Amino acid sequence: MREWLAGWVRELVDPLIPHYSPGGARVRLGANVALHDDAAAELEAFARPLWGLAPLAAGGSSFDHWDLVRRGLASGTDPGHPEYWGEPGDGDQRIVEMAALGFALALAPERLWDPLTGKERDRLAAWLATALERETTDNNWRFFGVLVSLGLDRVGIIHDKAGVEARLDRLETYALGDGWYADGPTERRDYYVPWAMHFYGLIYAALSGDGPRSARFTDRAARFATDFQHWFAGTGAAVPYGRSLTYRFAQAAFWGALAFAGVDALPWGVIKGQLLRNLRWWRDRPILDNGLLSIGYAYAQPTLAEQYNAPGSPYWAMKAFLPLALPETHPFWTAAEAPAPALAEVSTQPHAGAVLMRAERGRHVVALASRQHHSWVRHGGQKYAKFAYSSHFGFSVPAGGSGLEHGAHDSMLALSDDGIHYRAREAPLDHFLTGGRLYSRWQAAPDVEVETWLIARPPWHVRVHRLRTGRRLHSAEGGFAIDRDLPLDRRAELGMAGARGAAGLSAVHDLGAARPGNLVEALPGTNVMARRTFIPTLVAEHPPGEHLLLTAVLGLVDDPSGGWPDPPAVPDLTGGLP
């Protein structure tokens, strides 16, 4: 298994080699359409593979192109060279990629530092040290200077530690309790918690020698592991949620970082299984384009991209290979891989504002969400504020603003004045979570307010909406999007819509006023899991006033034999709304 991972690192990096510039500093994978300039984008494509290559070297595995990487380090940090990466400014993308270089120096100086000439070392060290002089975004970015410092320490470069300590102190203020962090002073508690906040903290704990702070980082990680395991299905698939999903199997990097820092938060065989199952799941997805990692999730999907995704961005996924730095005798490698553990059907996670539901013997995980939002990132409402996110059905992002087909409103209640332009929940105004129930209050317009309750009934979930509107509205409430490229038995009638077949089963039922059912044929490339989908949807019109909508939603990985499953009973509302 160790050699399988090492071979996969080489398999991912080898197709990059023809794209290196003559001086080795720029990796040119295509037109850069990200926020940052071309030099930063080409540095990104150079640096991010080092998240996998440095552990590969530290663990003693071979790689044939270290000379090219070293040439790139020398060229990119030489102000007199035409491939110079440029000096970073405050909040510069270069600082993100400098972290990968600092990490690589910390793990593999024999490959990256020792063979350089004295002048090349001086220029590399001076360039990296500029990261310690710059301001960064007030979030996980504060770790980047910390990683640069670890690299400089490893190669014996004296530098100012006061700024590093200030960064670490600020990072610890993001801790929320129970092992969770926020990504800065925000509502965001997404995959940046495991693949950034914990990942970097565990690297620091393993390499720094800072006992008290390291103990806090490892203690938080151990506690977080008990919650985070619920985000993975027994198939290896994780629940896609939030931004930067094109980093793909970085979502499992946390498990390898636990091993790297020696944190046995769960039995080693369980930790090993969580990482390897996720990597196997990704191995079976069509995520490569001529050998290069594409932008997208389960396939190449440019519509999903954030505004900061350049062609080399997906190579952050290589963080998942960190355990290659460990010796073969480490218990992570010697332990037998354990199957997915049996976990509770419902896990309530207040810091994330989520309830995780497990069904079908753990083969399917659904996250019900009611807290988070992100207005800056592209498609932030869809990535954070849908009602449900599925390890099997994923979620969808819009391809346009005209009609339900463009909007792809799975797992949303979308509201419209004209039946063409729809709005759904984007930023909850109020929220709370108790047991397996979540509440939020949100507005689609100044005179349109909705209160939504989400109730876990695995494998179903029930939604209760109290809609107050000062205008006549059209509504469309979607269930899970299902792959329409596979044969499906389709059903759309008064009070229900669904599709079932080789892609699983997706159904939505009206438990109240019997809204008409519809199968929306979403535009291609909107769903993160399937290229073309149907979205079972209930549609209605509402006059001004107050309306109560009751909905039951089901998603199954395996289509059961027999008839369509009956929905759960209407929640008891005699004592008020749940």
C-alpha positions in Angstrom: 0.0 0.0 0.0 2.9 2.4 0.7 4.3 1.8 -2.7 0.9 2.3 -4.2 0.7 5.8 -2.7 4.3 6.5 -3.7 3.6 5.4 -7.3 0.5 7.6 -7.4 2.5 10.7 -6.4 4.9 10.0 -9.3 1.9 9.3 -11.6 0.4 12.7 -10.8 3.7 14.6 -11.1 5.2 13.0 -14.2 2.6 14.6 -16.6 3.6 18.0 -15.3 7.2 17.6 -16.4 6.7 18.7 -20.1 5.0 21.9 -18.8 8.0 23.2 -16.9 9.7 26.3 -18.3 13.3 26.2 -19.4 14.5 27.5 -16.1 12.2 25.1 -14.2 10.5 27.8 -12.1 7.2 28.1 -14.0 4.8 25.3 -14.7 2.5 26.4 -17.4 -0.7 24.3 -17.6 -2.9 26.6 -19.5 -4.5 30.0 -19.5 -4.7 31.5 -16.0 -8.2 32.8 -15.3 -7.7 33.2 -11.5 -7.5 36.4 -9.5 -3.8 36.3 -9.2 -1.2 37.1 -11.9 0.4 34.6 -14.3 3.7 34.4 -12.4 1.8 33.5 -9.2 -0.3 30.9 -11.0 2.8 29.3 -12.5 4.5 29.3 -9.1 1.4 27.6 -7.7 1.7 24.8 -10.2 5.4 24.4 -9.4 4.9 24.5 -5.6 1.8 22.4 -4.9 3.1 19.1 -6.1 5.7 19.4 -3.3 3.0 18.6 -0.8 3.4 15.1 -2.1 7.0 15.1 -3.4 8.5 16.2 -0.1 7.0 13.3 1.9 8.0 11.0 -0.9 11.6 12.1 -0.5 11.5 12.1 3.3 10.3 8.5 3.3 13.1 7.4 1.0 11.1 6.8 -2.2 12.5 7.8 -5.6 11.7 10.6 -8.0 13.5 11.2 -11.2 13.2 14.9 -11.6 14.7 16.5 -8.4 17.3 18.3 -10.6 14.5 20.1 -12.4 12.8 21.1 -9.2 16.1 22.5 -7.8 16.7 24.4 -11.0 13.3 25.9 -10.6 14.0 27.0 -7.0 17.2 28.7 -8.1 15.6 30.4 -11.1 12.3 31.5 -9.4 14.1 33.2 -6.5 16.7 35.0 -8.5 15.6 38.6 -9.2 17.9 38.7 -12.2 16.3 35.6 -13.9 13.5 36.0 -16.4 11.5 33.4 -14.5 11.7 35.2 -11.1 8.5 34.7 -9.2 8.4 38.2 -7.9 8.5 39.6 -4.4 5.2 39.0 -2.5 3.1 41.9 -1.4 0.6 41.8 1.5 -2.1 39.2 1.0 -0.2 37.9 -2.1 -0.9 34.4 -3.6 2.8 33.8 -3.6 2.7 33.6 0.2 0.3 30.6 -0.1 2.8 28.8 -2.3 5.8 29.8 -0.2 4.3 27.6 2.6 4.7 24.5 0.3 8.3 25.4 -0.2 9.0 25.9 3.5 7.3 22.6 4.2 9.4 20.9 1.5 12.6 22.3 3.0 11.6 21.1 6.4 11.0 17.5 5.2 13.6 17.1 2.4 16.5 19.5 2.6 18.8 16.9 1.2 16.9 17.0 -2.1 16.1 20.8 -2.3 18.7 22.7 -0.3 22.0 20.8 0.1 22.7 20.6 -3.7 22.3 24.4 -4.2 25.2 26.7 -4.4 25.9 29.2 -1.7 24.4 32.1 -3.7 21.3 30.0 -4.7 20.7 29.2 -1.0 21.1 32.8 0.0 18.6 34.0 -2.6 16.1 31.2 -1.7 16.3 32.0 2.0 16.0 35.8 1.5 13.0 35.3 -0.8 11.2 33.0 1.6 11.9 35.3 4.5 9.9 38.0 2.9 6.7 36.0 3.7 7.4 36.8 7.3 7.3 40.5 6.7 3.9 40.6 4.9 0.4 40.8 6.1 -2.0 38.0 5.2 -5.7 37.4 5.2 -7.0 36.8 8.8 -7.7 33.1 8.5 -5.7 29.9 7.8 -3.3 32.0 5.8 -1.6 33.0 9.1 -0.1 29.5 9.1 1.9 30.1 5.9 4.6 32.1 7.5 4.8 29.5 10.2 5.6 26.8 7.6 8.2 29.0 6.0 9.8 29.4 9.4 9.9 25.6 9.9 11.7 25.3 6.6 14.2 28.1 7.4 14.9 26.5 10.8 15.6 23.1 9.2 18.3 24.6 6.9 19.8 26.7 9.7 18.7 30.2 8.6 18.3 32.6 11.5 15.2 34.7 11.2 12.8 36.8 13.3 10.5 34.6 15.4 8.4 37.3 16.9 6.1 37.5 13.9 5.8 33.7 13.8 4.7 33.6 17.5 2.1 36.4 16.8 0.7 34.4 13.9 0.4 31.3 16.1 -1.3 33.2 18.9 -3.8 34.6 16.4 -4.5 31.2 14.9 -5.3 29.8 18.3 -8.0 32.4 18.8 -9.9 30.7 16.0 -10.5 27.6 18.2 -14.2 27.1 19.0 -14.1 24.1 21.3 -14.5 20.3 20.8 -11.6 20.4 18.5 -13.2 22.7 16.0 -11.8 25.9 14.5 -13.4 28.6 12.4 -11.4 29.7 9.4 -10.7 33.1 10.9 -13.3 35.4 12.5 -16.0 34.1 10.2 -18.9 31.6 10.1 -16.9 29.2 7.9 -16.3 25.8 9.3 -15.7 23.7 6.2 -12.9 21.5 4.9 -10.3 24.3 5.7 -10.7 23.1 9.3 -9.2 19.6 8.6 -7.0 20.3 5.5 -5.6 23.6 6.7 -6.1 24.5 10.4 -5.5 21.0 11.7 -3.2 19.9 8.9 -0.7 22.7 9.5 -1.1 22.6 13.2 -0.2 18.9 13.2 2.9 19.5 11.0 3.9 22.3 13.4 3.4 19.9 16.4 5.6 17.2 14.7 8.5 19.5 13.7 8.7 22.5 16.0 9.7 21.2 19.4 7.2 23.7 20.9 5.8 21.4 23.6 2.8 23.4 25.1 1.5 24.7 21.9 2.0 21.4 20.1 0.0 19.7 22.8 -2.9 22.0 22.3 -2.8 21.4 18.5 -2.7 17.7 18.9 -5.4 17.6 21.6 -7.8 19.6 19.4 -7.1 17.3 16.4 -7.8 14.2 18.5 -11.2 15.7 19.6 -12.0 16.8 16.1 -11.4 13.4 14.7 -14.4 12.0 16.5 -16.7 14.5 14.7 -14.9 14.5 11.3 -15.2 10.7 10.8 -19.0 11.2 10.4 -18.3 13.2 7.2 -17.1 10.0 5.4 -19.3 7.2 4.0 -18.2 3.6 4.2 -17.6 3.8 0.4 -14.7 6.3 1.0 -16.7 9.2 -0.3 -16.8 12.3 1.7 -19.7 14.8 1.8 -18.9 17.6 -0.6 -19.5 20.9 1.1 -18.1 24.4 1.0 -15.4 26.0 -1.2 -12.2 24.7 -2.8 -13.7 21.3 -3.6 -11.3 21.0 -6.5 -8.7 20.1 -3.9 -10.4 16.8 -3.9 -8.6 14.2 -1.8 -7.1 16.9 0.4 -10.3 16.3 2.3 -8.7 13.2 3.8 -5.3 14.7 4.4 -6.2 15.2 8.1 -6.1 11.5 8.7 -2.5 11.3 7.3 -1.5 14.3 9.4 -2.7 12.6 12.6 -0.2 9.8 11.7 2.6 12.3 10.9 2.2 13.9 14.3 1.7 10.6 16.1 -1.8 11.3 17.3 -3.7 8.0 17.8 -7.1 9.8 18.1 -8.7 6.5 16.8 -7.1 3.1 16.4 -4.4 3.2 13.7 -6.2 0.8 11.5 -9.3 3.0 11.6 -7.2 6.1 10.7 -5.5 4.2 7.9 -8.8 3.0 6.5 -10.3 6.5 6.5 -7.5 7.8 4.4 -7.1 4.9 2.0 -10.8 4.4 1.3 -11.1 8.1 0.4 -8.1 7.8 -1.9 -9.5 4.7 -3.6 -12.8 6.4 -4.1 -11.0 9.3 -5.9 -8.9 6.9 -7.9 -12.0 5.7 -9.6 -13.2 9.1 -10.6 -12.5 10.7 -14.1 -10.6 13.7 -12.6 -7.6 13.7 -15.0 -7.3 15.5 -18.3 -4.3 14.2 -20.3 -2.8 13.1 -17.0 -3.3 16.5 -15.3 -5.7 17.1 -12.4 -8.7 19.0 -13.7 -10.7 21.8 -12.0 -13.9 20.2 -10.7 -14.9 17.6 -8.2 -15.9 14.1 -9.5 -15.1 15.1 -13.1 -13.8 18.2 -14.9 -16.4 20.9 -14.0 -15.2 24.5 -14.6 -18.5 25.9 -13.3 -17.6 24.8 -9.8 -14.3 26.8 -9.8 -13.6 29.6 -7.3 -12.3 32.9 -8.6 -8.9 31.9 -7.1 -8.6 28.6 -8.9 -5.8 28.6 -11.5 -4.8 25.5 -13.5 -2.4 24.3 -10.9 -4.7 24.8 -7.9 -6.0 21.1 -7.7 -2.5 19.9 -6.7 -3.3 20.9 -3.1 -4.9 17.4 -3.2 -1.3 16.0 -2.7 -1.5 16.9 1.0 -3.1 13.5 1.3 0.3 11.8 0.8 1.9 13.1 4.0 2.2 9.6 5.6 4.8 8.7 3.0 7.2 10.7 5.2 6.8 8.1 7.9 9.0 5.0 8.2 7.7 1.6 7.2 7.8 0.7 10.9 5.3 3.4 11.9 2.1 1.9 13.3 0.1 3.7 10.6 1.8 1.4 8.1 2.1 -1.8 10.2 -1.6 -1.7 11.4 -4.1 -3.7 9.4 -6.5 -1.4 7.6 -9.8 -1.5 9.5 -13.2 -1.3 7.8 -15.4 1.8 8.2 -16.5 1.9 11.8 -20.1 1.6 12.8 -21.2 5.1 13.8 -24.4 6.6 15.1 -27.1 7.3 12.5 -27.3 10.9 13.6 -24.4 13.1 14.7 -25.2 16.6 15.8 -22.3 19.0 15.3 -23.1 22.5 16.6 -19.9 24.2 15.6 -20.5 23.3 11.9 -24.2 24.0 12.2 -24.8 20.6 10.8 -26.4 17.3 11.5 -24.8 14.2 9.8 -27.1 11.3 8.9 -25.8 7.8 8.1 -28.0 5.3 6.2 -27.7 2.1 4.3 -25.1 0.6 6.7 -23.0 3.7 6.4 -22.9 3.7 2.6 -24.6 7.1 2.4 -24.0 10.2 4.5 -26.1 13.4 4.3 -25.2 16.6 6.0 -28.1 18.8 7.0 -27.0 22.4 7.2 -28.4 25.6 8.6 -25.7 27.9 9.9 -22.9 28.8 7.4 -22.7 31.2 4.6 -20.1 32.8 2.3 -21.0 35.7 0.2 -17.5 36.3 -1.4 -16.8 33.0 -3.0 -18.3 32.1 -6.3 -21.7 30.2 -5.8 -21.3 30.7 -2.1 -25.1 30.2 -1.5 -25.0 26.8 -3.1 -21.8 25.7 -1.5 -22.8 26.6 2.1 -26.5 27.3 2.4 -28.4 24.4 0.8 -30.5 22.3 3.2 -28.6 19.0 2.5 -25.3 17.8 1.0 -24.9 14.1 0.1 -21.8 11.9 -0.2 -23.5 10.1 -3.1 -25.6 12.8 -4.9 -23.4 15.8 -4.0 -25.0 19.2 -4.7 -25.4 21.5 -7.7 -24.3 25.0 -8.7 -26.2 27.2 -11.2 -25.3 27.6 -14.8 -27.4 30.7 -15.4 -30.2 32.8 -14.0 -33.1 31.9 -16.1 -35.5 29.1 -15.1 -35.2 26.0 -12.9 -33.0 24.2 -15.4 -30.3 26.9 -15.2 -30.6 27.3 -11.4 -30.3 23.6 -10.6 -32.0 24.1 -7.2 -31.4 20.8 -5.6 -31.9 20.7 -1.8 -33.2 24.2 -1.8 -36.5 26.1 -1.6 -36.3 28.6 -4.4 -38.7 31.5 -4.6 -39.6 33.7 -7.6 -41.8 36.6 -8.6 -42.0 35.7 -12.2 -41.4 31.9 -12.3 -38.1 32.5 -14.1 -35.7 34.2 -11.7 -35.4 32.4 -8.4 -33.7 33.1 -5.1 -33.0 30.7 -2.3 -31.4 30.7 1.1 -28.0 32.3 1.0 -27.3 33.8 4.5 -29.3 32.6 7.5 -30.3 35.5 9.7 -30.9 33.3 12.8 -30.1 29.7 13.4 -30.0 27.1 16.1 -29.5 23.3 16.4 -30.7 20.8 18.9 -30.7 17.1 18.7 -31.3 16.0 15.1 -33.1 19.3 14.3 -31.9 22.5 12.8 -33.6 25.9 12.5 -32.9 29.0 10.4 -34.6 32.2 9.4 -33.8 33.7 6.1 -35.1 36.3 3.5 -35.5 36.1 -0.2 -36.7 39.7 -0.4 -37.5 42.4 2.2 -41.1 41.3 2.3 -40.4 37.5 1.9 -39.2 35.7 5.0 -38.9 32.0 5.6 -38.4 30.0 8.8 -37.0 26.5 8.0 -36.7 23.5 10.3 -34.8 20.4 9.1 -35.5 17.2 11.0 -33.3 14.1 10.6 -35.2 10.9 10.0 -32.6 8.6 8.4 -32.6 7.7 5.6 -35.2 10.6 5.1 -35.1 14.1 6.3 -38.2 16.3 6.8 -38.3 20.0 6.1 -40.9 22.4 7.6 -41.0 25.9 6.1 -43.1 28.8 7.4 -43.3 31.2 4.4 -44.5 34.8 5.0 -44.8 36.8 1.8 -46.1 40.3 0.9 -46.3 39.4 -2.8 -47.4 36.5 -5.0 -44.7 33.9 -5.3 -43.7 30.8 -7.3 -41.8 28.2 -5.3 -39.7 25.2 -6.3 -38.4 22.8 -3.7 -35.8 20.3 -4.9 -34.6 17.0 -3.6 -31.3 15.4 -4.5 -30.1 15.6 -8.1 -29.7 12.1 -9.7 -27.6 11.0 -12.6 -29.8 10.9 -15.7 -27.2 9.3 -17.9 -28.1 6.0 -16.2 -31.4 4.2 -16.8 -34.1 5.5 -14.5 -37.7 4.8 -13.6 -39.2 8.3 -13.3 -42.2 9.5 -11.5 -43.8 12.9 -11.2 -47.3 13.4 -9.9 -49.4 15.5 -7.5 -47.5 15.5 -4.2 -44.4 13.6 -5.3 -41.5 13.4 -7.7 -38.7 10.9 -7.9 -36.3 8.8 -10.0 -34.7 5.5 -9.3 -32.4 3.0 -11.0 -28.7 2.3 -11.3 -27.9 5.8 -10.0 -29.8 5.1 -6.7 -33.1 6.6 -5.6 -34.0 10.3 -5.2 -37.5 11.3 -4.1 -39.3 14.3 -2.7 -42.8 14.1 -1.1 -45.2 16.8 -0.1 -46.6 16.0 3.4 -49.1 18.8 3.3 -50.9 20.6 0.5 -49.9 18.2 -2.3 -47.8 20.4 -4.5 -47.3 19.1 -8.1 -44.2 17.1 -8.7 -41.8 17.8 -11.5 -38.4 16.3 -12.7 -36.2 19.3 -13.6 -33.7 18.5 -16.3 -30.8 20.6 -15.0 -28.2 22.0 -17.4 -25.2 19.8 -17.8 -22.2 20.4 -15.6 -24.1 21.8 -12.7 -23.9 18.8 -10.2 -20.6 18.0 -8.6 -21.1 14.2 -8.9 -22.9 13.6 -12.1 -22.6 15.4 -15.4 -26.3 15.5 -16.3 -29.1 15.2 -13.7 -32.8 15.2 -12.9 -33.8 17.1 -9.8 -37.1 15.8 -8.3 -38.9 19.1 -7.4 -42.2 20.2 -5.9 -43.6 23.4 -7.5 -46.4 25.7 -6.3 -47.8 29.3 -6.4 -48.5 31.2 -3.2 -50.7 34.3 -2.7 -49.5 37.0 -0.2 -49.8 35.8 3.3 -48.4 32.9 5.5 -48.0 29.4 4.2 -46.8 26.2 5.8 -44.8 23.7 3.6 -44.1 20.2 4.7 -41.6 18.1 2.7 -40.0 14.7 3.0 -36.8 14.0 1.1 -35.1 10.6 0.4 -31.8 9.7 -1.2 -30.5 6.2 -1.4 -27.3 4.8 -2.9 -28.9 1.5 -3.7 -32.4 1.4 -5.3 -34.4 -1.0 -3.1 -36.5 -3.7 -4.7 -40.3 -3.4 -4.6 -42.3 -0.2 -4.6 -41.4 3.4 -3.8 -40.7 3.8 0.0 -43.4 5.5 2.0 -42.4 8.8 3.5 -42.3 9.4 7.2 -45.3 10.7 9.1 -46.1 14.4 9.2 -44.3 15.9 12.3 -46.5 16.5 15.3 -47.1 20.2 15.2 -49.8 20.4 17.9 -47.3 21.9 20.3 -46.0 24.4 17.8 -43.4 24.1 15.2 -40.5 21.7 16.0 
